[in-house]
Amino acid sequence: MFLKSVEKDIPIADYYLARNYSARGENEKALKWARKGSDRGVKEASAFAGQIYANQRDEMNARKYYIKAMDQGDYKEDTLFRVWVYGERKEINSEVVEAFKKKFK
C-alpha cells in the first residue's frame, strides 16, 4: 500500500527508496527506483542512478544519467565533474559550460 502511494504521489520518494535499498546492499532494487525517480524528473534520482552505474563500471549509462541530472537542473560541482569524466571531454565541455550559464542567468 505504501509503495503504491509513493509511486503515484511523491516522485522524490523514489529517490529515497533507492537510497534505502542501496544502503541495504540491494543494488538492483536501488537502481530500479533511481531510474523511476529519474523518469519522473527527480534530479537527485538521476544523479544517484549515474552513481550506481559508475560503481558497476557501466560508463555509458553513468554518463547518460549524469547528463540527465544536469539537464534536470543538478548543477552541483560533483555532478558536472562526473559528466566531464564519463564523457568525451570535448563534447561534454560545451555541455558543462552551458550548464554553468544556465545556473548563473
Helices and strands as residue ranges (DSSP letters): H 2-9, H 11-23, H 27-39, H 43-55, H 59-71, H 77-86, H 89-103
